Amino acid sequence: MARLSALNVLCANPKRAFKLDGRHGSRFVIAVTCNTAPDRRTCKPLMKTPKRLEPLIEDGLIDEVLRPLMSGKEAAVYVVRCGDELRCAKVYKEANKRSFRQAVKYQEGRKVRSSRDARAMAKGSKHGRKEKEDNWQNAEVAALFRLADAGVRVPKPYDFLDGVLLMEMIAGEDGDAAPRLNDVDLHPDDAREFHAFMIHEVVKMLCAGLVHGDLSEFNVLLDEHGPVIIDLPQAVDAAGNNHAFEMLERDVGNMSAYFGRFAPELRFTRYAKEMWALYQQGKLTPETELTGEVAEPEDAADIDAVMREIKATLAEQARREAMRGAEDGEPDEAPEPPWMKG
């Protein structure tokens, strides 16, 4: 098996440090130290329960809020205790407090409950804004269930109440939260293995009819078994969204660029066009073996040849203008070609 470099990585809490020591057999060994908690076993500092999580405590869905895990562009995530289990509570931010842009592009093709709701959303009325917000939040819940059923490695969703998603906490061997890909440094062999795994997950997502839409090293966790995809409120319908291929190409490109830091040859792979072509032809399956190569059309433009043709045309134009000038009695000296002028 490939090796994982030893390193220290920082998580959302700057005083907590993860140490990835390498592999033990076919598993990762992730040791965690916690310097902030009075109880090192559970790693739980004392904190006041956020107002948005109080209804979940009242309803018995969670027993205790342990600590904040992270705050992103569309939500804040907390580690919570549910009985003997640690889970994550994702609290979605209100639309006017989110920094995620171009939401309209992502919502294209999503189903709306009724034509009345669709008209209200189009008009931007109070009811329409509420429906649009509910649609945005419900998209992640639906995507998580859909992708989990398709065998994609995503957190298991448990419940959704008043803009709060309760889901599985992706953890390391000791039970604490796993780091993001962005927080780790990889051995080249691990980078190649994880890249191949992520491409396969993207294929399974596409076969399930979804494109992540914002996939990057910031939206992938690394637990003892490998990568786990997170953050799916912007997931788009592959068949119903006109921007689906554009987003797929960006998602795959982000993976190639990140893993290419450790295994440079991965930067030159072209999986997005290959899988999309097979998807459009109805030939893509989770078992499809991709090559990462796409044959260019025979009539693809040769940029150098085009530039040579342009220069030749400009030179001919200059020659003809010089000849006309001579015929009109102007000096015989040919004018300076346009590309030589300062």
Secondary structure, 3 states (H helix, E strand, C coil): CCCCCCEEEECCCCCEEEEEEEEECCEEEEEEEECCCCCCCCCCCCCCCCHHHHHHHHCCCCCEEEEEEEECCCEEEEEEEECCEEEEEEEECCHHHCCCCCHHHHHCCCCCCCHHHHHHHHHCCHHHHHHHHHHHHHHHHHHHHHHHHCCCCCCCEEEEECCEEEEECCECCCCCECCEHHHCCCCHHHHHHHHHHHHHHHHHHHHCCEECCCCCHHHEEEECCEEEECCCCCCEECCCCCCHHHHHHHHHHHHHHHHCCCCHHHHHCCHHHHHHHHHHCCCCCCCCCCCCCCCCCCCCCCHHHHHHHHHHHHHHHHHHHHHHHHHCCCCCCCCCCHHHCC
